[in-house]
Amino acid sequence: MNKLFVVFFLALPFFVFAQQIESESCTSVIVGKAASVDGSTMTSHSCDSGTDRTWINLVPRQKHKRGAETAIYLEPKRTKGPNDPDRIEVGFIPQVRETNAFINTAYPCMNEYQLAIGETTFGGKREMVSSEGLIDCPELYRLALERAKTAREAILVLDELTKEFGYNDVGECFTFADPNETWHFEILGPGKGKLGAVWAAVRIPDDEIGVSANSSRIRTLDLKDKENYMASDNVFSLAEELGFWSPDSGEPFEFCYAYASRRSLGSRRREWRALSTVAPSLNLDPNGENFPLSVKPDKKVSVKDVLSIFRDYYQDTPYDMTRNITTINRGGETIKSPTATPFMNSDTRNMLKVPYERTICCARATYLTVTQSRSWLPDPIGGIVWLGYDNPATTPHVPIYCGITTMPESYMVDGREKFRKDCAWWAFRRVSQLCGFRYQPMSKDVEV
């Protein structure tokens, strides 16, 4: 009895008190090909970070000698450019004979075969993070786009790489799209002191739309259904080994609860809003804990519709932070103040007694990418990355075809550290900042 009690007491931190790494820094929307108006698949990434860099460049297709190696770098997302001399080299892995061309942002986003990736960080349980591996999240992006042509192939590439060289980052969701399929993929470290990773992936049905918003979303897995589910070999055994789940408990295995949590209301509220926007008929609960991983939209969506999701700040809902900021116009009517903005600082919110909400659009965003992969067109013009710098609510988006070979010089300049006239990011940011003075009318002008 004493031994059983000791074992139970030691297991309590895993079952009850396991510490979570939580993030509210990105959002991704995924669109199946039969859910879009033109048959394209889409994925996206709102890079809501004050530290990620603003440069973007093109990495060409390259051939490599037999036996060549490629360097692995620590946190390349924070480098000042693609050849930053200060980036930290942590090791080498074998190079493949030929690597694909790809569009390289803070998180690389699309390769020459129209394979695209979006991203959100969900953190997960702290016990999962291991320093034994070589590869972090942005490097996995690069390696997947360099070595794979489809979403399925990319997932298998990442499995092989993390098995051999290890994953050393926190929990991440990759939202993959190729011209035919879309996949929701979540990965974490294998546990302290271990080499490898644990991951699961679910295919988004062709006629549905999914979302990831900094919270693990994969619940049960039907690994007998190989067309729609994939997972690492250790997906069940590792949870059992670490005391996060027991098959003898009678409870079903749920990936998001075994390795992470669903506590963040800021994440769940964004999930609710994105899914409710495309399928209002579902009447989802804004305070709910779990929503479908993906839903069938009430009507098919376009790129413009996806961009409108990323411009959203809960307009016309009880969670709109601007709803009670009013003024009296010249006619004596009470109207919403032209200066009412959802991007108030904490001092202003406190003064106006406005409760904080983590909206989908984010003032600290570095950029937003919305990708299209189109099976009926040649790859060089079939794949498009719609890029908007700074806050998605107040920025235009420009199309970048995956077959282009040069970028404008101003897009390849990093402006995060200080203002630079030759940096495109600052041109977009100036507009976003100016909109803050009279947000209500000016944001509508920008949207048009």
SULTAJO-V460242 format. One line per field, one symbol per residue. phi: phi as a letter, one per 30 degrees, with the letter a starting at -180 (. if undefined). burial: I if it has 24 or more other ideal C-beta (glycine too) atoms within 12 Angstrom, else O. Layout:
BEGIN
phi->???
burial->???
END
This chain:
BEGIN
phi->.ddddddddddeeddccedcccbbcabbcbbdddccdciddbbaacddbdcddcdbbccddbcbdeidbcdccdhddcddldbedcdcdclbbecddbcddadccebebacdcidbbcabcciidedddbcddcccddddeeddddcbcbddddddddddddddcicccddbccccbbdbbbbcbbbbdcjeicckababbbddeecbbcbbbibebdcdbcdddddbbbadececddddddidabdddidddbedddcbabddddddddeeddddddbdddhdddcdcbbeebbdddbdcceeddddddddbieibdcddcdccbbcdddicdbddeddbdcddddddddchcddbddddbdcddabcbcbcbddceeecdcbcdcbdidedbbdbcdbddcdcbceeddccdbddadbdccdeddddedddddddbdedddddddd
burial->OOOOOOOOOOOOOIOOOIOIIIIIIIIIIIIIIIIIOIIIIIIIIIIIIOOIIIIIIIIOIOOOOOOOOIOIIIIIIIIIIIOOOOOOOOOOIOOIOOIIIIIIIIIIIIIIIIIIIIIIIIIIIIIIIIOOIIIIIIIIIIIIIIIIIIIIIIIIIIIIIIIOIIIIIIIIIIIIIIIIIIIIIIIIIIIOOIOIIIIIIIIIIIIIIIIIIIIIIIIIIOOOOOOIIIIIOIIIOIIOOIIIIOOOOOOOIIIIIIIIIIIIIIIIIIIIIIIIIIIOOOOIOIOOOIIIIIIIIOOIIOIOIIIIIIIIIIIOOOIIIIOOIOOOOOOOOOOIOOIIIIIIOOOOOOOOOIOOIIIIIIIIIIIIIIIIIIIOOOIOOIIIIIIIIIIIIIIIIIOIIIIIOOIOOOIIIIIIOOOOOOIIIIIIIOIIOOIIOOIIOOIOOIIO
END
